[in-house]
Amino acid sequence: MKETRGYLELNDEELSRFISFFQQPRIPALLERLIEEYILGKTSRRFDDPVVLDRIRGAIKRQKELYWKEPEKREITYDKGYDVLGYLAYQLPVYMIQFEYILFQLAMDGLLKRNEKILDAGTGPGVVPLAAIDFFNRLQQDFHLEIHAIEQADEHREAFLKIVPAFRGDNDRVSLQPVVNADIRDINEDDLPADVDLIIFQNVLNEIKGSGAQEQADIVTRFLPSLRHDGTLLLIEPADHANATGLRKLVDRLITGGLGLYGPCTFIRGTRCRPADCWTFEEKRPIQPTTLMKALASSTPDPYRYTNTDIKYASAILRKDTLTKVQYRVPKKAKYAIFSSLQRHIGRNIDTIGSLMSGDIGDESTHVFKICDGTACRPVYAILPSYHVNTATRPLLSMPYGKVVILQQVLVRYNPRYGSYNLLINKRSRISSAG
């Protein structure tokens, strides 16, 4: 069990602040101003100058084109000033708030300390440090945040040095260490701090050209000697199929190497899942667009290309110790159908159990949730038509990501178009939580 001493516990006022913030999340006005000032310093023009906006749009388009290339052909670099300006305009706002959502989850789970030491591998212009500073600044209680970061791109480091210290200001509760100029692929152990509480790889491993799960695992493993015995490793990747399933393959290798998985996977059947088939991600409330984002979207025939507000990501939380979020295991004699045997139950009503591995990915007429018990060879979805929402089935709509859910009297169907199984919830079904 985890010791509670020294861990962060949000009080009622702090909890209220975070809930209010996440109702309409946006980056702070101070940070918007610092980014606009950085653009002025780099270009000698205001951020809303037509020439500047057009060049930032071009950088965003190039980055998006590179992103969708095959991994072996993808090489996203930030060698030019406008590459970073495009990143600041398009990626930073979403990635920053995304990380604040994750920090809030860690805090609610009791995984953050009042004296927290973090290491951000591949910090870019400082997205994770900015998010951590903003998050911890909402606390009333005493804390100390020590931030270490690694970044090899000169332009990114320049932006970091101009923006992050200014955003921290004179807050002596935040210690900002010099950014280490290094490639995370061959990091020198002497460049890493000791006794780190939280190591973060956010949206960085997928940008390494040609890297697969094993190469990524080798990179991450180099950082593990820096992690405390009760430390947390956090991996975050985009929600698209290639990156989300790639993350699960990476996690599988890290578990094989001795790390423990805290979440979101639960392994309720006592077996590891098949990562090649696991496309699972979280979706959060979108952010408010920045003034810069609005300027980029104006006076252009395709404004949607420059407005990035949706928050969708795949993540994994790993630990050096054996701590797991969900300790529930399906009793051996429990009469719940196992997902690997669903082909035998097609057309029948069954009782089964699994973990919610998505939010509601359906629409107003049909609620759809990815569900997993760790044994399935094909994707499994719980399907709840809106006309079957009642007191017995409604609990499914409010259950959080990763929750273990019992589904009683659900009809098994196979969807040949998508190669998946659907568990159809009807008026006789019952939905409840387990564990």
Secondary structure, 3 states (H helix, E strand, C coil): CCCCCCECCCCHHHHHHHHHHHHCCCCCHHHHHHHHHHHHHHHCCCCCCHHHHHHHHHHHHHHHHHHCCCCCCCCCCCCCHHHHHHHHHHCHHHHHHHHHHHHHHHHHCCCCECEEEEEEECCCCCHHHHHHHHHHCCCCCCCEEEEEEECCCHHHHHHHHHHHHHHHCCCCCEEECCCECCCHHHCCHHHCCCCEEEEEEECCHHHCCCCCHHHHHHHHHHHHHHEEEEEEEEEEEECCHHHHHHHHHHHHHHHHCCCEEEECCCCCCCCCCCHHHCCCCEEECCCCCCHHHHHHHCCCCCHHHHCCCCEEEEEEEEECCCCCCCCCCCCCCCCCECHHHHHHHCCCEEEEEEEECCCCCCCCCEEEEEEECCCCCCCEEEEEEHHHCCCCCCHHHHCCCCCEEEEEEEEEEEECCCCEEEEECCCCCEEEECC
